[in-house]
Amino acid sequence: MKLVTAIIKPFKLDDVREALSEIGVQGITVTEVKGFGRQKGHTELYRGAEYVVDFLPKVKIEVAIADGSLDQVIEAVTKAANTGKIGDGKIFVTNLEQAIRIRTGETGEDAI
């Protein structure tokens, strides 16, 4: 099993959710986060004063999947989240040792 974590632009969330749904991904976790990479933030003007916004709003999506779905999930997220501009985000893949469905006690791939 794998845990796929994607950090994307907030306005791309619906596109990514739909793309994952189309390939049969049943559950995702979404968290609003702030951060920066190469984008490095930007400068804004508020009441005549200029200030630096260091951390940009992003959305973190986490999906637990079976190993066989990995390539499909990466492709779906990449296509749906891509704008071609800096700050499109990143995808991280980690091994998932165990998953347990609390309600039924199912474990492993049955739990996801």
C-alpha positions as CSV (number, residue, x, y, z in Angstrom):
1,M,0.0,0.0,0.0
2,K,1.1,3.6,-0.6
3,L,0.2,7.0,0.8
4,V,0.1,9.6,-1.9
5,T,0.3,13.2,-0.6
6,A,-0.2,16.0,-3.1
7,I,0.3,19.7,-2.4
8,I,-1.7,21.7,-5.0
9,K,-3.1,25.1,-5.7
10,P,-6.5,25.5,-3.9
11,F,-8.5,26.3,-7.1
12,K,-7.4,22.9,-8.6
13,L,-9.0,20.8,-5.7
14,D,-12.3,20.1,-7.5
15,D,-10.4,19.0,-10.7
16,V,-8.2,16.7,-8.8
17,R,-11.1,15.2,-6.8
18,E,-13.0,14.5,-10.0
19,A,-10.0,13.0,-11.7
20,L,-9.4,10.6,-8.7
21,S,-13.1,9.7,-8.5
22,E,-13.0,8.8,-12.3
23,I,-10.3,6.2,-11.7
24,G,-12.1,4.7,-8.7
25,V,-10.4,6.3,-5.7
26,Q,-13.0,6.2,-3.0
27,G,-11.6,8.3,-0.2
28,I,-9.3,11.3,0.2
29,T,-8.3,13.6,3.0
30,V,-8.0,17.3,2.3
31,T,-6.2,19.8,4.5
32,E,-5.8,23.6,3.9
33,V,-2.1,24.3,4.4
34,K,0.4,27.2,3.8
35,G,3.9,27.0,2.5
36,F,6.3,27.9,-0.2
37,G,8.9,26.3,-2.5
38,R,10.6,27.9,-5.4
39,Q,7.6,30.3,-5.6
40,K,9.0,32.1,-2.5
41,G,5.9,34.1,-1.7
42,H,5.0,37.5,-3.0
43,T,4.5,41.1,-2.1
44,E,1.1,42.6,-1.5
45,L,-0.2,46.1,-0.9
46,Y,-2.5,46.8,2.1
47,R,-3.7,50.3,2.9
48,G,-0.7,51.8,1.2
49,A,1.8,49.6,3.0
50,E,3.7,46.9,1.2
51,Y,4.2,43.6,2.9
52,V,5.6,40.2,2.1
53,V,3.4,37.1,2.1
54,D,5.9,34.4,2.9
55,F,3.5,31.4,3.0
56,L,1.1,30.8,0.2
57,P,-2.2,29.0,0.6
58,K,-2.2,25.5,-0.7
59,V,-4.3,22.3,-0.4
60,K,-2.8,19.0,0.8
61,I,-4.5,15.9,-0.5
62,E,-3.8,12.5,1.0
63,V,-4.9,9.2,-0.6
64,A,-4.2,5.7,0.7
65,I,-4.1,3.3,-2.2
66,A,-3.2,-0.2,-3.3
67,D,0.3,-0.5,-4.9
68,G,-1.3,-1.4,-8.3
69,S,-3.1,2.0,-8.5
70,L,0.0,4.2,-7.9
71,D,0.7,5.1,-11.6
72,Q,-2.9,5.9,-12.3
73,V,-3.2,8.1,-9.2
74,I,0.0,10.0,-10.0
75,E,-1.1,10.6,-13.6
76,A,-4.6,11.7,-12.6
77,V,-3.3,14.2,-10.0
78,T,-0.5,15.5,-12.3
79,K,-2.9,16.2,-15.2
80,A,-5.7,17.7,-13.1
81,A,-3.4,20.0,-11.0
82,N,-1.2,21.2,-13.8
83,T,-1.4,24.9,-14.8
84,G,2.0,25.1,-16.3
85,K,3.0,27.9,-13.9
86,I,5.3,28.0,-10.9
87,G,3.7,26.8,-7.7
88,D,1.6,23.9,-9.2
89,G,2.8,21.7,-6.3
90,K,4.4,18.4,-5.6
91,I,3.4,14.8,-5.1
92,F,5.0,12.6,-2.5
93,V,4.7,8.8,-2.3
94,T,5.4,6.9,0.9
95,N,5.0,3.3,1.9
96,L,2.0,2.6,4.0
97,E,2.7,-0.2,6.5
98,Q,-0.8,-0.8,7.8
99,A,-4.3,0.5,7.5
100,I,-7.2,-0.4,9.8
101,R,-10.9,0.4,9.3
102,I,-12.0,1.3,12.8
103,R,-15.7,0.4,12.3
104,T,-15.2,-3.1,11.0
105,G,-11.6,-4.0,12.1
106,E,-10.7,-4.7,8.4
107,T,-6.9,-4.4,7.8
108,G,-4.6,-3.8,4.9
109,E,-6.0,-3.1,1.4
110,D,-9.5,-4.2,2.6
111,A,-9.5,-1.2,4.9
112,I,-8.8,1.3,2.2
